[in-house]
Amino acid sequence: MAKKTAPKKKIVAKKAAPKSAPKAAQKAAPKKVAAIVTAEKVRTATKPRNTNSLSYTFSEFVENIRGFCGLTKRSQAKEVAEDVKCFITDCLKRGYKIPLFGLGKMYVRESKARLGRNPATGAEIQIPAKKRIRFTAAKALKEAVLR
């Protein structure tokens, strides 16, 4: 009698699917940082266009950062300004004190609840406790600006 054997199965190699990071991991991946090309640094601030209040617009502020840091593109200066703003905001939210070397320090302080007066009617009102952002100027800044 002939022995029955099962037919041999053909083994087919499957192609490996390309391994890509999950979408959540792709979003969390750090941005590629472009090389920062520097230009000649300008160490004097430009005069604001608003001569009444002498305050800079955001665009003028970014242009001054570009000149002071020696950056070639406004987009690089805007990114630096946005990153500094995010850093300061995050630190103050967490209650950290931020030393701004040569300028002073920023911190959050809780004010106490107190009684106040409504200036229009003279009636006493209760002013609740709240958090405030404080800046203490450094001695070097005071001497440089006020003298």
C-alpha positions as CSV (number, residue, x, y, z in Angstrom):
1,M,0.0,0.0,0.0
2,A,1.1,3.4,-0.9
3,K,1.6,5.8,1.9
4,K,-0.6,8.9,1.7
5,T,1.2,12.1,2.3
6,A,-0.2,15.5,2.6
7,P,0.6,17.8,-0.2
8,K,3.5,20.2,0.7
9,K,2.5,23.7,1.3
10,K,4.3,26.3,-0.6
11,I,5.9,28.9,1.7
12,V,5.7,32.4,0.3
13,A,7.8,35.1,1.9
14,K,5.7,38.1,2.7
15,K,7.0,41.5,2.1
16,A,7.5,43.4,5.2
17,A,5.4,46.5,5.4
18,P,7.4,49.7,5.8
19,K,7.6,50.5,9.4
20,S,6.5,54.0,10.1
21,A,6.0,55.7,13.4
22,P,2.4,56.0,14.6
23,K,0.8,59.3,13.9
24,A,0.9,60.4,17.6
25,A,4.7,59.8,17.6
26,Q,5.1,61.7,14.3
27,K,3.4,64.8,15.8
28,A,5.6,64.6,18.9
29,A,8.8,64.2,16.9
30,P,11.1,67.2,17.3
31,K,11.2,69.7,14.4
32,K,14.3,69.7,12.2
33,V,16.3,72.8,13.2
34,A,17.6,74.7,10.2
35,A,21.1,76.0,10.4
36,I,21.0,79.6,11.6
37,V,23.0,81.9,9.3
38,T,24.2,85.0,10.9
39,A,24.7,88.5,9.3
40,E,26.4,91.5,10.7
41,K,25.0,92.5,14.1
42,V,23.5,96.0,14.6
43,R,23.8,97.2,18.3
44,T,21.5,100.2,18.1
45,A,17.7,100.1,18.3
46,T,15.7,101.7,15.5
47,K,13.3,104.5,16.4
48,P,9.6,103.3,16.6
49,R,7.3,104.6,13.9
50,N,4.7,105.6,16.5
51,T,6.3,108.8,17.7
52,N,3.5,109.6,20.2
53,S,3.8,106.6,22.5
54,L,7.3,105.5,21.4
55,S,6.2,101.9,21.4
56,Y,7.2,99.2,19.0
57,T,4.8,97.1,16.9
58,F,5.5,93.4,16.9
59,S,6.9,93.7,13.4
60,E,9.4,96.4,14.5
61,F,10.3,94.4,17.5
62,V,11.1,91.4,15.3
63,E,13.2,93.5,13.0
64,N,15.2,94.8,16.0
65,I,15.8,91.2,17.2
66,R,16.9,90.2,13.7
67,G,19.5,93.1,13.7
68,F,20.7,92.6,17.3
69,C,21.1,88.8,16.9
70,G,22.6,89.0,13.4
71,L,20.0,86.8,11.7
72,T,19.4,87.0,8.0
73,K,15.7,86.1,7.9
74,R,12.7,87.8,9.7
75,S,11.2,84.3,10.2
76,Q,14.2,83.3,12.3
77,A,13.8,86.4,14.5
78,K,10.0,85.8,14.8
79,E,10.7,82.2,15.9
80,V,13.2,83.4,18.5
81,A,10.7,85.9,19.8
82,E,7.8,83.3,20.0
83,D,10.1,80.7,21.7
84,V,11.2,83.2,24.4
85,K,7.5,84.2,24.9
86,C,6.5,80.6,25.3
87,F,9.4,79.9,27.6
88,I,8.6,82.8,29.9
89,T,4.9,82.0,29.9
90,D,5.5,78.4,30.8
91,C,7.9,79.2,33.6
92,L,5.6,81.8,35.2
93,K,2.6,79.4,35.0
94,R,4.7,76.9,37.0
95,G,5.7,79.5,39.6
96,Y,9.4,79.7,38.6
97,K,11.4,82.9,39.0
98,I,13.1,83.9,35.8
99,P,16.5,85.7,36.0
100,L,16.9,88.0,33.0
101,F,20.7,88.6,33.3
102,G,21.6,92.3,33.4
103,L,17.9,93.2,33.3
104,G,16.3,91.9,36.5
105,K,14.0,89.0,37.4
106,M,10.3,88.1,36.7
107,Y,8.1,86.1,39.1
108,V,4.5,85.6,40.1
109,R,3.3,86.9,43.5
110,E,0.0,86.4,45.2
111,S,-1.6,89.6,46.5
112,K,-3.7,89.6,49.6
113,A,-7.5,90.3,49.7
114,R,-8.1,93.8,50.9
115,L,-10.8,96.5,51.2
116,G,-10.9,99.3,48.6
117,R,-13.2,102.1,47.7
118,N,-15.2,102.8,44.5
119,P,-13.9,106.2,43.4
120,A,-17.2,107.2,41.8
121,T,-19.5,106.4,44.8
122,G,-17.0,106.2,47.7
123,A,-18.5,102.8,48.7
124,E,-16.2,100.2,50.3
125,I,-15.7,97.1,48.1
126,Q,-13.9,93.8,48.8
127,I,-10.9,93.3,46.4
128,P,-10.2,89.5,46.2
129,A,-6.7,88.0,46.4
130,K,-5.1,87.4,43.0
131,K,-1.8,86.5,41.3
132,R,0.3,89.2,39.7
133,I,3.4,89.2,37.6
134,R,6.2,91.2,39.1
135,F,9.5,92.4,37.6
136,T,12.3,93.6,39.7
137,A,14.9,95.6,37.8
138,A,18.6,94.9,38.3
139,K,20.9,97.5,39.6
140,A,22.9,97.5,36.3
141,L,19.7,98.2,34.3
142,K,18.7,101.1,36.6
143,E,22.1,102.6,36.3
144,A,22.2,102.3,32.5
145,V,18.7,103.7,31.9
146,L,18.2,106.2,34.7
147,R,21.5,108.0,34.6
